């Protein structure tokens, strides 16, 4: 599987690109200074490639970054960008696009998500996750299904149980509650877990009821990932069966942020959402 950019590599690349542009250098001119191929400069600036220890000083010199504190901060980003990631042992069962999403999520400070058909992945029970995986990947060997479920649980542990837990704001269409994935028993357990999770201080759950009618999320599910310090690194992630899309332009982020705000206004507040989840549980029984 190709290398996946971590947010630290992405932050390093963004700072380097800003420094290069501040000097008025093109990618070709920077490559000439460094004695690199221009494609390598581009890969470093986009976070697709890390920087070797013996290249850091040369790179900072070429970009005329002379402040000692800035040099040390960027050198630290370069070192941390090469750290082994927790999902590396699963690289033989997860796709590149899934690994890319995990890499972004692992570094995010908060996520805002709208889901049309499924409970948010970070809020799924193992049984529900297994039923979803079996449905999406029919014919997959059971050991691979087990591994994919383990990845889902590891994601939850890595983001929701870390020292500074990820802030999750999940808006879900009422259809998510009503679709019996895995059968009544699995779905009942999932909805109970969802209701309990919504009481955690870092998790907000809202349900968009059927009565809301047409809404700003009719185009499909999406997730906005927000990062500490550098808001210009925030991204929108939209996924489908065959592809995924990362949107980083300011206008795209503004468009999806506005859509999320409109969905938040149209959805039930937190307490009524919990009540609707409780009604869905009762209906299953």
Phi and psi in degrees as GROMACS dihedral restraints (atoms count N, CA, C in turn):
[ dihedral_restraints ]
;  ai    aj    ak    al  type     phi  dphi    fc
    3     4     5     6     1   -60.4    20    10
    4     5     6     7     1   158.1    20    10
    6     7     8     9     1   -63.3    20    10
    7     8     9    10     1   140.3    20    10
    9    10    11    12     1  -105.6    20    10
   10    11    12    13     1   128.3    20    10
   12    13    14    15     1   -69.7    20    10
   13    14    15    16     1   126.5    20    10
   15    16    17    18     1   -82.3    20    10
   16    17    18    19     1   164.4    20    10
   18    19    20    21     1   -64.5    20    10
   19    20    21    22     1   -30.8    20    10
   21    22    23    24     1   -64.8    20    10
   22    23    24    25     1   -41.7    20    10
   24    25    26    27     1   -65.1    20    10
   25    26    27    28     1   -38.2    20    10
   27    28    29    30     1   -66.1    20    10
   28    29    30    31     1   -40.3    20    10
   30    31    32    33     1   -65.3    20    10
   31    32    33    34     1   -42.7    20    10
   33    34    35    36     1   -59.8    20    10
   34    35    36    37     1   -47.1    20    10
   36    37    38    39     1   -61.2    20    10
   37    38    39    40     1   -38.8    20    10
   39    40    41    42     1   -64.9    20    10
   40    41    42    43     1   -40.8    20    10
   42    43    44    45     1   -67.3    20    10
   43    44    45    46     1   -39.8    20    10
   45    46    47    48     1   -65.8    20    10
   46    47    48    49     1   -42.5    20    10
   48    49    50    51     1   -61.9    20    10
   49    50    51    52     1   -41.8    20    10
   51    52    53    54     1   -62.2    20    10
   52    53    54    55     1   -40.5    20    10
   54    55    56    57     1   -66.3    20    10
   55    56    57    58     1   -43.4    20    10
   57    58    59    60     1   -60.9    20    10
   58    59    60    61     1   -47.1    20    10
   60    61    62    63     1   -65.9    20    10
   61    62    63    64     1   -32.5    20    10
   63    64    65    66     1   -64.0    20    10
   64    65    66    67     1   -28.1    20    10
   66    67    68    69     1   -85.3    20    10
   67    68    69    70     1    -7.0    20    10
   69    70    71    72     1    76.7    20    10
   70    71    72    73     1    22.3    20    10
   72    73    74    75     1   -93.4    20    10
   73    74    75    76     1   140.8    20    10
   75    76    77    78     1   -82.7    20    10
   76    77    78    79     1   169.3    20    10
   78    79    80    81     1   -60.5    20    10
   79    80    81    82     1   -40.8    20    10
   81    82    83    84     1   -62.1    20    10
   82    83    84    85     1   -42.4    20    10
   84    85    86    87     1   -67.6    20    10
   85    86    87    88     1   -38.6    20    10
   87    88    89    90     1   -65.5    20    10
   88    89    90    91     1   -40.1    20    10
   90    91    92    93     1   -62.9    20    10
   91    92    93    94     1   -38.4    20    10
   93    94    95    96     1   -65.4    20    10
   94    95    96    97     1   -40.7    20    10
   96    97    98    99     1   -60.8    20    10
   97    98    99   100     1   -40.5    20    10
   99   100   101   102     1   -83.9    20    10
  100   101   102   103     1   -19.1    20    10
  102   103   104   105     1    73.9    20    10
  103   104   105   106     1    27.8    20    10
  105   106   107   108     1  -108.3    20    10
  106   107   108   109     1   166.7    20    10
  108   109   110   111     1   -78.4    20    10
  109   110   111   112     1   147.2    20    10
  111   112   113   114     1   -60.1    20    10
  112   113   114   115     1   -29.3    20    10
  114   115   116   117     1   -65.6    20    10
  115   116   117   118     1   -33.2    20    10
  117   118   119   120     1   -68.4    20    10
  118   119   120   121     1   -40.9    20    10
  120   121   122   123     1   -59.7    20    10
  121   122   123   124     1   -44.3    20    10
  123   124   125   126     1   -63.4    20    10
  124   125   126   127     1   -42.5    20    10
  126   127   128   129     1   -64.1    20    10
  127   128   129   130     1   -40.1    20    10
  129   130   131   132     1   -65.8    20    10
  130   131   132   133     1   -43.4    20    10
  132   133   134   135     1   -70.5    20    10
  133   134   135   136     1   -24.1    20    10
  135   136   137   138     1   -95.8    20    10
  136   137   138   139     1    -1.4    20    10
  138   139   140   141     1    83.3    20    10
  139   140   141   142     1     4.7    20    10
  141   142   143   144     1   -74.0    20    10
  142   143   144   145     1   -24.8    20    10
  144   145   146   147     1  -127.1    20    10
  145   146   147   148     1   144.9    20    10
  147   148   149   150     1   -86.0    20    10
  148   149   150   151     1  -179.3    20    10
  150   151   152   153     1  -119.1    20    10
  151   152   153   154     1   129.1    20    10
  153   154   155   156     1   -68.8    20    10
  154   155   156   157     1   156.0    20    10
  156   157   158   159     1   -56.8    20    10
  157   158   159   160     1   -39.5    20    10
  159   160   161   162     1   -79.6    20    10
  160   161   162   163     1    -2.5    20    10
  162   163   164   165     1  -100.1    20    10
  163   164   165   166     1   -17.3    20    10
  165   166   167   168     1   -59.7    20    10
  166   167   168   169     1   -51.9    20    10
  168   169   170   171     1   -59.5    20    10
  169   170   171   172     1   -44.0    20    10
  171   172   173   174     1   -60.4    20    10
  172   173   174   175     1   -42.1    20    10
  174   175   176   177     1   -65.7    20    10
  175   176   177   178     1   -45.3    20    10
  177   178   179   180     1   -66.0    20    10
  178   179   180   181     1   -36.1    20    10
  180   181   182   183     1   -65.4    20    10
  181   182   183   184     1   -44.0    20    10
  183   184   185   186     1   -62.7    20    10
  184   185   186   187     1   -32.4    20    10
  186   187   188   189     1   -93.0    20    10
  187   188   189   190     1     8.3    20    10
  189   190   191   192     1    53.7    20    10
  190   191   192   193     1    43.2    20    10
  192   193   194   195     1   -94.6    20    10
  193   194   195   196     1   103.2    20    10
  195   196   197   198     1  -108.7    20    10
  196   197   198   199     1   -19.6    20    10
  198   199   200   201     1   -63.5    20    10
  199   200   201   202     1   124.7    20    10
  201   202   203   204     1   -57.7    20    10
  202   203   204   205     1   -41.3    20    10
  204   205   206   207     1   -67.3    20    10
  205   206   207   208     1   -41.0    20    10
  207   208   209   210     1   -65.1    20    10
  208   209   210   211     1   -42.5    20    10
  210   211   212   213     1   -60.8    20    10
  211   212   213   214     1   -43.5    20    10
  213   214   215   216     1   -66.6    20    10
  214   215   216   217     1   -40.4    20    10
  216   217   218   219     1   -62.5    20    10
  217   218   219   220     1   -43.2    20    10
  219   220   221   222     1   -71.5    20    10
  220   221   222   223     1   -35.8    20    10
  222   223   224   225     1   -63.5    20    10
  223   224   225   226     1   -37.9    20    10
  225   226   227   228     1   -64.3    20    10
  226   227   228   229     1   -43.2    20    10
  228   229   230   231     1   -59.4    20    10
  229   230   231   232     1   -40.8    20    10
  231   232   233   234     1   -62.7    20    10
  232   233   234   235     1   -42.9    20    10
  234   235   236   237     1   -66.6    20    10
  235   236   237   238     1   -46.4    20    10
  237   238   239   240     1   -69.7    20    10
  238   239   240   241     1   -25.4    20    10
  240   241   242   243     1   -67.8    20    10
  241   242   243   244     1   -12.9    20    10
  243   244   245   246     1  -105.4    20    10
  244   245   246   247     1     7.7    20    10
  246   247   248   249     1   -64.2    20    10
  247   248   249   250     1   149.1    20    10
  249   250   251   252     1   -70.5    20    10
  250   251   252   253     1   130.5    20    10
  252   253   254   255     1   -92.1    20    10
  253   254   255   256     1   155.1    20    10
  255   256   257   258     1   -65.5    20    10
  256   257   258   259     1   -25.7    20    10
  258   259   260   261     1   -88.3    20    10
  259   260   261   262     1     1.7    20    10
  261   262   263   264     1   -55.4    20    10
  262   263   264   265     1   -40.5    20    10
  264   265   266   267     1   -62.7    20    10
  265   266   267   268     1   -16.4    20    10
  267   268   269   270     1  -100.4    20    10
  268   269   270   271     1    11.8    20    10
  270   271   272   273     1   -62.7    20    10
  271   272   273   274     1   -19.1    20    10
  273   274   275   276     1   -85.3    20    10
  274   275   276   277     1    -8.0    20    10
  276   277   278   279     1  -119.9    20    10
  277   278   279   280     1   -16.8    20    10
  279   280   281   282     1  -101.9    20    10
  280   281   282   283     1   146.9    20    10
  282   283   284   285     1   -76.4    20    10
  283   284   285   286     1   164.5    20    10
  285   286   287   288     1   -61.9    20    10
  286   287   288   289     1   -40.8    20    10
  288   289   290   291     1   -67.9    20    10
  289   290   291   292     1   -34.3    20    10
  291   292   293   294     1   -68.9    20    10
  292   293   294   295     1   -41.3    20    10
  294   295   296   297     1   -62.7    20    10
  295   296   297   298     1   -37.5    20    10
  297   298   299   300     1   -62.2    20    10
  298   299   300   301     1   -44.2    20    10
  300   301   302   303     1   -64.1    20    10
  301   302   303   304     1   -44.0    20    10
  303   304   305   306     1   -59.6    20    10
  304   305   306   307     1   -40.5    20    10
  306   307   308   309     1   -61.9    20    10
  307   308   309   310     1   -43.5    20    10
  309   310   311   312     1   -66.4    20    10
  310   311   312   313     1   -45.9    20    10
  312   313   314   315     1   -61.1    20    10
  313   314   315   316     1   -37.1    20    10
  315   316   317   318     1   -63.4    20    10
  316   317   318   319     1   -27.7    20    10
  318   319   320   321     1  -100.7    20    10
  319   320   321   322     1    -7.6    20    10
  321   322   323   324     1   -71.4    20    10
  322   323   324   325     1   152.4    20    10
  324   325   326   327     1   -92.3    20    10
  325   326   327   328     1   -30.7    20    10
  327   328   329   330     1  -155.1    20    10
  328   329   330   331     1   156.8    20    10
  330   331   332   333     1  -132.6    20    10
  331   332   333   334     1   141.8    20    10
  333   334   335   336     1  -118.7    20    10
  334   335   336   337     1   126.1    20    10
  336   337   338   339     1  -135.9    20    10
  337   338   339   340     1   143.2    20    10
  339   340   341   342     1  -120.7    20    10
  340   341   342   343     1   127.1    20    10
  342   343   344   345     1  -121.3    20    10
  343   344   345   346     1   133.1    20    10
  345   346   347   348     1   -97.1    20    10
  346   347   348   349     1   -27.9    20    10
  348   349   350   351     1  -130.0    20    10
  349   350   351   352     1   -23.9    20    10
  351   352   353   354     1  -127.7    20    10
  352   353   354   355     1   150.9    20    10
  354   355   356   357     1   -61.3    20    10
  355   356   357   358     1   141.2    20    10
  357   358   359   360     1   -52.0    20    10
  358   359   360   361     1   137.3    20    10
  360   361   362   363     1   -55.4    20    10
  361   362   363   364     1   -34.5    20    10
  363   364   365   366     1   -75.2    20    10
  364   365   366   367     1    -8.5    20    10
  366   367   368   369     1  -116.0    20    10
  367   368   369   370     1    12.4    20    10
  369   370   371   372     1   -85.7    20    10
  370   371   372   373     1   145.4    20    10
  372   373   374   375     1   -81.3    20    10
  373   374   375   376     1   161.5    20    10
  375   376   377   378     1   -59.1    20    10
  376   377   378   379     1   -39.4    20    10
  378   379   380   381     1   -67.2    20    10
  379   380   381   382     1   -41.4    20    10
  381   382   383   384     1   -66.3    20    10
  382   383   384   385     1   -44.5    20    10
  384   385   386   387     1   -60.4    20    10
  385   386   387   388     1   -38.3    20    10
  387   388   389   390     1   -65.5    20    10
  388   389   390   391     1   -43.1    20    10
  390   391   392   393     1   -63.9    20    10
  391   392   393   394     1   -40.7    20    10
  393   394   395   396     1   -63.8    20    10
  394   395   396   397     1   -46.0    20    10
  396   397   398   399     1   -64.0    20    10
  397   398   399   400     1   -41.7    20    10
  399   400   401   402     1   -61.8    20    10
  400   401   402   403     1   -38.0    20    10
  402   403   404   405     1   -71.5    20    10
  403   404   405   406     1   -38.0    20    10
  405   406   407   408     1   -80.3    20    10
  406   407   408   409     1   -24.8    20    10
  408   409   410   411     1  -130.2    20    10
  409   410   411   412     1    65.0    20    10
  411   412   413   414     1   -61.8    20    10
  412   413   414   415     1   141.4    20    10
  414   415   416   417     1    86.1    20    10
  415   416   417   418     1    -3.4    20    10
  417   418   419   420     1   -70.7    20    10
  418   419   420   421     1   134.1    20    10
  420   421   422   423     1   -54.9    20    10
  421   422   423   424     1   147.0    20    10
  423   424   425   426     1   -61.7    20    10
  424   425   426   427     1   -33.8    20    10
  426   427   428   429     1   -66.7    20    10
  427   428   429   430     1   -32.2    20    10
  429   430   431   432     1   -72.2    20    10
  430   431   432   433     1   -37.6    20    10
  432   433   434   435     1   -60.5    20    10
  433   434   435   436     1   -44.2    20    10
  435   436   437   438     1   -58.7    20    10
  436   437   438   439     1   -43.0    20    10
  438   439   440   441     1   -65.0    20    10
  439   440   441   442     1   -40.8    20    10
  441   442   443   444     1   -67.2    20    10
  442   443   444   445     1   -37.4    20    10
  444   445   446   447     1   -65.5    20    10
  445   446   447   448     1   -40.1    20    10
  447   448   449   450     1   -62.4    20    10
  448   449   450   451     1   -36.8    20    10
  450   451   452   453     1   -62.4    20    10
  451   452   453   454     1   -43.8    20    10
  453   454   455   456     1   -59.5    20    10
  454   455   456   457     1   -44.3    20    10
  456   457   458   459     1   -68.6    20    10
  457   458   459   460     1   -36.0    20    10
  459   460   461   462     1   -67.1    20    10
  460   461   462   463     1   -36.9    20    10
  462   463   464   465     1   -58.5    20    10
  463   464   465   466     1   -45.8    20    10
  465   466   467   468     1   -61.4    20    10
  466   467   468   469     1   -44.2    20    10
  468   469   470   471     1   -65.3    20    10
  469   470   471   472     1   -39.7    20    10
  471   472   473   474     1   -72.4    20    10
  472   473   474   475     1   -25.7    20    10
  474   475   476   477     1  -105.6    20    10
  475   476   477   478     1   -40.4    20    10
  477   478   479   480     1   -91.7    20    10
  478   479   480   481     1   -14.6    20    10
  480   481   482   483     1  -118.6    20    10
  481   482   483   484     1    14.9    20    10
  483   484   485   486     1   -79.6    20    10
  484   485   486   487     1   173.2    20    10
  486   487   488   489     1   -58.0    20    10
  487   488   489   490     1   -40.8    20    10
  489   490   491   492     1  -115.3    20    10
  490   491   492   493     1    82.3    20    10
  492   493   494   495     1   -57.4    20    10
  493   494   495   496     1   143.2    20    10
  495   496   497   498     1   -58.6    20    10
  496   497   498   499     1   136.7    20    10
  498   499   500   501     1   -87.6    20    10
  499   500   501   502     1   124.0    20    10
  501   502   503   504     1  -118.6    20    10
  502   503   504   505     1   124.6    20    10
  504   505   506   507     1  -118.4    20    10
  505   506   507   508     1   104.8    20    10
  507   508   509   510     1  -111.7    20    10
  508   509   510   511     1   120.1    20    10
  510   511   512   513     1  -105.8    20    10
  511   512   513   514     1   128.4    20    10
  513   514   515   516     1  -127.3    20    10
  514   515   516   517     1   137.9    20    10
  516   517   518   519     1   -63.7    20    10
  517   518   519   520     1   148.1    20    10
  519   520   521   522     1   -57.2    20    10
  520   521   522   523     1   -26.5    20    10
  522   523   524   525     1   -59.1    20    10
  523   524   525   526     1   -28.9    20    10
  525   526   527   528     1   -61.1    20    10
  526   527   528   529     1   -37.9    20    10
  528   529   530   531     1   -76.1    20    10
  529   530   531   532     1   -29.4    20    10
  531   532   533   534     1   -90.8    20    10
  532   533   534   535     1   -19.4    20    10
  534   535   536   537     1   -80.5    20    10
  535   536   537   538     1   117.2    20    10
  537   538   539   540     1   -80.1    20    10
  538   539   540   541     1    85.5    20    10
  540   541   542   543     1   -86.9    20    10
  541   542   543   544     1   122.6    20    10
  543   544   545   546     1    84.3    20    10
  544   545   546   547     1    -0.2    20    10
  546   547   548   549     1    96.6    20    10
  547   548   549   550     1   170.8    20    10
  549   550   551   552     1   -62.1    20    10
  550   551   552   553     1   -40.6    20    10
  552   553   554   555     1   -65.8    20    10
  553   554   555   556     1   -47.5    20    10
  555   556   557   558     1   -62.8    20    10
  556   557   558   559     1   -41.6    20    10
  558   559   560   561     1   -69.3    20    10
  559   560   561   562     1   -37.8    20    10
  561   562   563   564     1   -61.2    20    10
  562   563   564   565     1   -46.0    20    10
  564   565   566   567     1   -62.6    20    10
  565   566   567   568     1   -39.3    20    10
  567   568   569   570     1   -64.1    20    10
  568   569   570   571     1   -45.1    20    10
  570   571   572   573     1   -67.7    20    10
  571   572   573   574     1   -35.9    20    10
  573   574   575   576     1   -63.5    20    10
  574   575   576   577     1   -41.7    20    10
  576   577   578   579     1   -64.4    20    10
  577   578   579   580     1   -40.8    20    10
  579   580   581   582     1   -62.4    20    10
  580   581   582   583     1   -43.0    20    10
  582   583   584   585     1   -64.5    20    10
  583   584   585   586     1   -42.4    20    10
  585   586   587   588     1   -66.0    20    10
  586   587   588   589     1   -42.1    20    10
  588   589   590   591     1   -61.7    20    10
  589   590   591   592     1   -33.7    20    10
  591   592   593   594     1   -66.1    20    10
  592   593   594   595     1   -12.6    20    10
  594   595   596   597     1   -90.9    20    10
  595   596   597   598     1    -6.2    20    10
  597   598   599   600     1   -71.9    20    10
  598   599   600   601     1   143.4    20    10
  600   601   602   603     1   -63.9    20    10
  601   602   603   604     1   -23.7    20    10
  603   604   605   606     1   -98.4    20    10
  604   605   606   607     1     5.3    20    10
  606   607   608   609     1  -124.8    20    10
  607   608   609   610     1   124.9    20    10
  609   610   611   612     1  -116.9    20    10
  610   611   612   613     1   127.6    20    10
  612   613   614   615     1  -122.7    20    10
  613   614   615   616     1   125.6    20    10
  615   616   617   618     1  -124.6    20    10
  616   617   618   619     1   145.4    20    10
  618   619   620   621     1  -111.4    20    10
  619   620   621   622     1   131.9    20    10
  621   622   623   624     1   -91.2    20    10
  622   623   624   625     1   107.7    20    10
  624   625   626   627     1   -74.4    20    10
  625   626   627   628     1   159.3    20    10
  627   628   629   630     1   -55.9    20    10
  628   629   630   631     1   -34.6    20    10
  630   631   632   633     1   -63.2    20    10
  631   632   633   634     1   -15.0    20    10
  633   634   635   636     1   -66.0    20    10
  634   635   636   637     1   -20.8    20    10
  636   637   638   639     1    67.2    20    10
  637   638   639   640     1  -144.7    20    10
  639   640   641   642     1   -63.8    20    10
  640   641   642   643     1   141.9    20    10
  642   643   644   645     1  -147.8    20    10
  643   644   645   646     1   174.8    20    10
  645   646   647   648     1   -73.0    20    10
  646   647   648   649     1    -7.9    20    10
  648   649   650   651     1  -105.6    20    10
  649   650   651   652     1    17.8    20    10
  651   652   653   654     1   -64.3    20    10
  652   653   654   655     1   -20.3    20    10
  654   655   656   657     1   -74.8    20    10
  655   656   657   658     1   -15.4    20    10
  657   658   659   660     1   130.8    20    10
  658   659   660   661     1   177.9    20    10
  660   661   662   663     1   -69.5    20    10
  661   662   663   664     1   151.0    20    10
  663   664   665   666     1  -157.7    20    10
  664   665   666   667     1   160.1    20    10
  666   667   668   669     1  -134.0    20    10
  667   668   669   670     1   133.1    20    10
  669   670   671   672     1  -106.2    20    10
  670   671   672   673     1   118.5    20    10
  672   673   674   675     1  -102.1    20    10
  673   674   675   676     1   126.7    20    10
  675   676   677   678     1  -116.3    20    10
  676   677   678   679     1   138.3    20    10
  678   679   680   681     1  -116.3    20    10
  679   680   681   682     1   150.0    20    10
  681   682   683   684     1   -68.2    20    10
  682   683   684   685     1   148.1    20    10
  684   685   686   687     1    72.2    20    10
  685   686   687   688     1   -59.3    20    10
  687   688   689   690     1  -101.1    20    10
  688   689   690   691     1    89.7    20    10
  690   691   692   693     1   -66.3    20    10
  691   692   693   694     1   -21.8    20    10
  693   694   695   696     1   -75.1    20    10
  694   695   696   697     1    -1.1    20    10
  696   697   698   699     1   -99.2    20    10
  697   698   699   700     1     0.1    20    10
  699   700   701   702     1   -59.9    20    10
  700   701   702   703     1   148.0    20    10
  702   703   704   705     1  -137.6    20    10
  703   704   705   706     1   155.6    20    10
  705   706   707   708     1  -106.9    20    10
  706   707   708   709     1   133.9    20    10
  708   709   710   711     1  -117.4    20    10
  709   710   711   712     1   126.0    20    10
  711   712   713   714     1  -126.5    20    10
  712   713   714   715     1   129.7    20    10
  714   715   716   717     1  -119.0    20    10
  715   716   717   718     1   152.4    20    10
  717   718   719   720     1  -142.8    20    10
  718   719   720   721     1  -178.6    20    10
  720   721   722   723     1   -63.6    20    10
  721   722   723   724     1   -33.6    20    10
  723   724   725   726     1  -113.6    20    10
  724   725   726   727     1   -10.5    20    10
  726   727   728   729     1  -155.3    20    10
  727   728   729   730     1   168.4    20    10
  729   730   731   732     1  -135.4    20    10
  730   731   732   733     1   157.9    20    10
  732   733   734   735     1  -135.9    20    10
  733   734   735   736     1   126.7    20    10
  735   736   737   738     1  -108.9    20    10
  736   737   738   739     1   126.0    20    10
  738   739   740   741     1  -114.1    20    10
  739   740   741   742     1   126.1    20    10
  741   742   743   744     1  -123.5    20    10
  742   743   744   745     1   -10.3    20    10
  744   745   746   747     1   -67.1    20    10
  745   746   747   748     1   146.3    20    10
  747   748   749   750     1   -55.5    20    10
  748   749   750   751     1   -40.9    20    10
  750   751   752   753     1   -67.2    20    10
  751   752   753   754     1   -34.0    20    10
  753   754   755   756     1   -70.0    20    10
  754   755   756   757     1   -42.6    20    10
  756   757   758   759     1   -62.1    20    10
  757   758   759   760     1   -40.9    20    10
  759   760   761   762     1   -64.6    20    10
  760   761   762   763     1   -41.1    20    10
  762   763   764   765     1   -62.8    20    10
  763   764   765   766     1   -46.5    20    10
  765   766   767   768     1   -73.1    20    10
  766   767   768   769     1   -33.9    20    10
  768   769   770   771     1   -63.8    20    10
  769   770   771   772     1   -40.5    20    10
  771   772   773   774     1   -64.8    20    10
  772   773   774   775     1   -41.8    20    10
  774   775   776   777     1   -62.0    20    10
  775   776   777   778     1   -41.5    20    10
  777   778   779   780     1   -63.9    20    10
  778   779   780   781     1   -41.8    20    10
  780   781   782   783     1   -62.6    20    10
  781   782   783   784     1   -38.0    20    10
  783   784   785   786     1   -68.7    20    10
  784   785   786   787     1   -37.5    20    10
  786   787   788   789     1   -66.5    20    10
  787   788   789   790     1   -40.5    20    10
  789   790   791   792     1   -60.8    20    10
  790   791   792   793     1   -39.8    20    10
  792   793   794   795     1   -70.4    20    10
  793   794   795   796     1   -34.3    20    10
  795   796   797   798     1   -80.4    20    10
  796   797   798   799     1   -24.7    20    10
  798   799   800   801     1   -76.1    20    10
  799   800   801   802     1   162.5    20    10
  801   802   803   804     1   -67.1    20    10
  802   803   804   805     1   149.6    20    10
  804   805   806   807     1   -64.8    20    10
  805   806   807   808     1   174.3    20    10
  807   808   809   810     1   -59.6    20    10
  808   809   810   811     1   -50.2    20    10
  810   811   812   813     1   -64.0    20    10
  811   812   813   814     1   -48.7    20    10
  813   814   815   816     1   -61.9    20    10
  814   815   816   817     1   -30.5    20    10
  816   817   818   819     1   -64.9    20    10
  817   818   819   820     1   -42.6    20    10
  819   820   821   822     1   -61.4    20    10
  820   821   822   823     1   -38.7    20    10
  822   823   824   825     1   -64.6    20    10
  823   824   825   826     1   -39.7    20    10
  825   826   827   828     1   -66.7    20    10
  826   827   828   829     1   -38.2    20    10
  828   829   830   831     1   -62.0    20    10
  829   830   831   832     1   -42.0    20    10
  831   832   833   834     1   -63.1    20    10
  832   833   834   835     1   -39.3    20    10
  834   835   836   837     1   -64.4    20    10
  835   836   837   838     1   -38.9    20    10
  837   838   839   840     1   -64.1    20    10
  838   839   840   841     1   -39.0    20    10
  840   841   842   843     1   -62.5    20    10
  841   842   843   844     1   -45.0    20    10
  843   844   845   846     1   -60.7    20    10
  844   845   846   847     1   -40.8    20    10
  846   847   848   849     1   -64.1    20    10
  847   848   849   850     1   -32.0    20    10
  849   850   851   852     1   -70.0    20    10
  850   851   852   853     1   -24.0    20    10
